[in-house]
Amino acid sequence: MQQPGFIIGGLVLFIIGILNGSLTSGTGLFVTLFLIRWFGLDYKHAVAYTLVMVGVFWNGAGAVTVGLLSDIKWDWLIALLLGSFIGGYIGSHLAILKGNTLIKRSYEIITILIGLKLLFG
């Protein structure tokens, strides 16, 4: 990919990051799909990049901002961290063992279920 492609891709990711800060959920899906379509990544690598960009940087910036503007429920922290680390480990382990097909199918099923939940409550 040429430099203009990277610049346009970076700008689109920047816009998705702004949406992440204002909409608060669901933008990870856009990031993953964009990384696959624009940059040509496979599902395994696109999900890994999404976890780092969205999970660490965007959500980290959001957590700091919310922490400065409101109260933090510190008693939830241990459960949230454990769930995140255990789920991340199991998902990474399965991705390495089973490859892109399992990741792609799992991603599609979860995306459809979340979409249905958002539409029908």
DAPE-V87860 format. One record per helix or strand of 2 or more residues. SS is the DSSP state (@ for helix, = for strand). FROM is the first residue (numbers start at 1). TO is the last residue. If there is no record, write none. Layout:
ss & from & to
SS & FROM & TO
SS & FROM & TO
This chain:
ss & from & to
@ & 3 & 23
@ & 27 & 39
@ & 43 & 69
@ & 74 & 98
@ & 100 & 120
